[in-house]
Amino acid sequence: MAFKPQDLSVIGYANGFTLWHYTTEDAAAAVDTAGYFDAAVDVLRVGDMILANVATGGTMAAGIFLVSSNTGTIVDVDDITAVGGTDTD
């Protein structure tokens, strides 16, 4: 699939930092590919964090992507840092 700008929203902004939320049916490995967020090159800055729900059409996962570079044309994020654990009950 591809990045859908309408599924990226601001949670909060302060001191030049933005916390985002993004939801997608894409797997985390697709989302963390350089260029996935290129349509948001004008708003995503290095150091911004994206809370994400990924693989929403299957086995959903959640985590945080850190924007690691923005060249003005290509946005790259680090691999997802997973959030959550095992529910044994």
LUMMITOR-297583 format. One line per field, with one value per residue: residue number from 1; residue in one letter; y, x, z of N, C-alpha, C in turn. Coordinates in pm, whole numbers, plus 50000, padded with zeros to 5 digits. Example, Ala and Ser with C-alpha at 12.3 -4.5 7.8 and 13.67 -1.06 7.14 Angstrom:
<kolgus>
seq <- (1; 2)
type <- (A; S)
n.north <- (49431; 49775)
n.east <- (51319; 51285)
n.up <- (50780; 50708)
ca.north <- (49550; 49894)
ca.east <- (51230; 51367)
ca.up <- (50780; 50714)
c.north <- (49670; 50003)
c.east <- (51320; 51290)
c.up <- (50780; 50787)
</kolgus>
This chain:
<kolgus>
seq <- (1; 2; 3; 4; 5; 6; 7; 8; 9; 10; 11; 12; 13; 14; 15; 16; 17; 18; 19; 20; 21; 22; 23; 24; 25; 26; 27; 28; 29; 30; 31; 32; 33; 34; 35; 36; 37; 38; 39; 40; 41; 42; 43; 44; 45; 46; 47; 48; 49; 50; 51; 52; 53; 54; 55; 56; 57; 58; 59; 60; 61; 62; 63; 64; 65; 66; 67; 68; 69; 70; 71; 72; 73; 74; 75; 76; 77; 78; 79; 80; 81; 82; 83; 84; 85; 86; 87; 88; 89)
type <- (M; A; F; K; P; Q; D; L; S; V; I; G; Y; A; N; G; F; T; L; W; H; Y; T; T; E; D; A; A; A; A; V; D; T; A; G; Y; F; D; A; A; V; D; V; L; R; V; G; D; M; I; L; A; N; V; A; T; G; G; T; M; A; A; G; I; F; L; V; S; S; N; T; G; T; I; V; D; V; D; D; I; T; A; V; G; G; T; D; T; D)
n.north <- (49882; 50235; 50547; 50740; 51057; 51162; 50998; 51066; 51250; 51536; 51513; 51663; 51966; 52130; 52346; 52317; 52051; 51779; 51557; 51286; 51094; 50794; 50573; 50261; 50003; 49893; 49702; 49734; 49713; 49809; 50072; 50184; 50216; 50407; 50699; 50640; 50827; 51052; 51228; 51387; 51551; 51825; 51872; 51689; 51666; 51611; 51424; 51439; 51236; 50951; 50805; 50493; 50279; 49985; 49749; 49715; 49573; 49312; 49127; 49343; 49586; 49807; 50107; 50325; 50547; 50714; 51011; 51013; 51130; 51398; 51509; 51709; 51619; 51347; 51148; 50970; 50718; 50567; 50212; 50059; 50109; 49892; 49897; 49781; 49452; 49114; 48973; 48786; 48710)
n.east <- (50084; 50031; 50147; 49902; 49809; 49586; 49560; 49749; 49797; 49829; 49916; 50030; 50223; 50524; 50794; 50930; 50897; 50700; 50443; 50300; 50019; 49963; 49781; 49755; 49706; 49934; 50233; 50477; 50739; 50710; 50632; 50856; 51033; 51261; 51138; 50868; 50707; 50726; 50534; 50471; 50683; 50709; 50614; 50705; 50966; 51311; 51354; 51091; 50820; 50627; 50346; 50212; 49966; 49991; 49952; 49674; 49476; 49519; 49716; 49739; 49979; 50154; 50343; 50632; 50765; 51063; 51147; 51419; 51561; 51529; 51554; 51448; 51335; 51317; 51191; 51285; 51231; 51318; 51332; 51040; 50969; 50843; 50532; 50362; 50279; 50272; 49958; 49860; 49631)
n.up <- (50000; 50034; 50174; 50338; 50360; 50499; 50716; 50898; 51184; 51400; 51737; 51939; 51982; 52054; 52132; 51884; 51826; 51715; 51797; 51650; 51522; 51345; 51141; 50976; 50729; 50642; 50700; 50964; 50861; 50602; 50646; 50769; 50564; 50375; 50229; 50245; 50384; 50221; 50107; 50317; 50358; 50399; 50655; 50846; 51076; 51160; 51449; 51529; 51652; 51574; 51677; 51616; 51471; 51317; 51044; 51053; 50928; 50979; 51192; 51422; 51525; 51746; 51796; 51804; 51572; 51497; 51340; 51147; 50941; 50707; 50400; 50259; 50037; 50074; 50331; 50617; 50859; 51172; 51249; 51390; 51733; 51944; 52121; 52398; 52520; 52630; 52688; 52936; 53063)
ca.north <- (50000; 50360; 50647; 50817; 51177; 51185; 50913; 51123; 51366; 51593; 51495; 51779; 52040; 52220; 52366; 52268; 51907; 51739; 51420; 51251; 50960; 50743; 50440; 50206; 49858; 49852; 49645; 49824; 49708; 49896; 50211; 50236; 50225; 50545; 50748; 50611; 50949; 51166; 51323; 51473; 51608; 51964; 51886; 51601; 51713; 51520; 51424; 51416; 51097; 50911; 50690; 50429; 50149; 49930; 49620; 49718; 49479; 49175; 49121; 49481; 49617; 49949; 50148; 50462; 50570; 50840; 51068; 51019; 51223; 51465; 51580; 51807; 51541; 51210; 51132; 50835; 50695; 50448; 50097; 50079; 50067; 49834; 49934; 49672; 49331; 48994; 48969; 48646; 48682)
ca.east <- (50000; 50107; 50117; 49779; 49824; 49470; 49571; 49854; 49743; 49907; 49868; 50077; 50337; 50589; 50938; 50983; 50878; 50561; 50405; 50199; 49959; 49938; 49723; 49766; 49703; 50070; 50318; 50582; 50854; 50682; 50626; 50990; 51114; 51290; 51050; 50726; 50640; 50768; 50424; 50465; 50817; 50701; 50570; 50780; 51101; 51400; 51326; 50948; 50783; 50498; 50281; 50148; 49898; 50024; 49893; 49540; 49390; 49559; 49763; 49778; 50090; 50162; 50476; 50677; 50867; 51136; 51191; 51564; 51616; 51442; 51646; 51371; 51263; 51300; 51176; 51314; 51207; 51382; 51245; 50942; 50992; 50713; 50463; 50271; 50343; 50189; 49846; 49850; 49501)
ca.up <- (50000; 50031; 50275; 50321; 50444; 50584; 50834; 50984; 51255; 51509; 51874; 52015; 51927; 52150; 52122; 51758; 51821; 51695; 51822; 51550; 51521; 51211; 51136; 50841; 50711; 50605; 50805; 51013; 50771; 50488; 50693; 50801; 50442; 50334; 50124; 50271; 50429; 50139; 50085; 50435; 50371; 50445; 50794; 50936; 51104; 51232; 51593; 51552; 51678; 51519; 51739; 51501; 51469; 51185; 51009; 51112; 50859; 51016; 51330; 51449; 51615; 51778; 51833; 51780; 51470; 51511; 51212; 51159; 50843; 50610; 50311; 50184; 49937; 50124; 50475; 50666; 51001; 51227; 51269; 51495; 51871; 51978; 52243; 52436; 52567; 52623; 52780; 52976; 53126)
c.north <- (50124; 50451; 50723; 50938; 51200; 51100; 50955; 51247; 51408; 51563; 51618; 51838; 52130; 52227; 52306; 52118; 51878; 51590; 51389; 51117; 50922; 50602; 50390; 50055; 49805; 49797; 49747; 49827; 49793; 50042; 50267; 50239; 50372; 50584; 50726; 50739; 51071; 51269; 51418; 51542; 51751; 51979; 51798; 51651; 51606; 51536; 51411; 51267; 51071; 50788; 50624; 50300; 50097; 49793; 49607; 49624; 49334; 49169; 49257; 49487; 49767; 49982; 50291; 50459; 50705; 50887; 51090; 51107; 51278; 51552; 51695; 51742; 51399; 51212; 50988; 50830; 50571; 50334; 50122; 50032; 50022; 49883; 49820; 49551; 49214; 49002; 48824; 48613; 48685)
c.east <- (50089; 50063; 49989; 49785; 49707; 49473; 49685; 49797; 49832; 49838; 49906; 50202; 50392; 50738; 50999; 50972; 50730; 50547; 50285; 50134; 49935; 49881; 49723; 49750; 49842; 50145; 50426; 50702; 50834; 50687; 50765; 51086; 51136; 51200; 50903; 50650; 50674; 50659; 50407; 50599; 50815; 50662; 50646; 50923; 51181; 51373; 51178; 50926; 50644; 50451; 50199; 50077; 49920; 49960; 49751; 49442; 49419; 49593; 49822; 49896; 50088; 50304; 50505; 50783; 50931; 51177; 51342; 51630; 51505; 51533; 51578; 51295; 51234; 51295; 51209; 51286; 51282; 51282; 51154; 50997; 50855; 50663; 50367; 50351; 50251; 50080; 49821; 49716; 49389)
c.up <- (50000; 50145; 50240; 50414; 50538; 50711; 50928; 51051; 51371; 51642; 51956; 51951; 52036; 52119; 51995; 51739; 51800; 51723; 51732; 51584; 51377; 51222; 50992; 50842; 50675; 50726; 50844; 50919; 50646; 50529; 50720; 50682; 50406; 50219; 50149; 50303; 50342; 50113; 50203; 50461; 50427; 50592; 50893; 50951; 51177; 51382; 51625; 51577; 51626; 51595; 51629; 51539; 51329; 51168; 51064; 51044; 50895; 51164; 51365; 51546; 51640; 51819; 51796; 51671; 51499; 51373; 51223; 51054; 50754; 50524; 50236; 50070; 49984; 50276; 50510; 50815; 51044; 51234; 51390; 51630; 51921; 52113; 52274; 52480; 52549; 52728; 52817; 53041; 53027)
</kolgus>
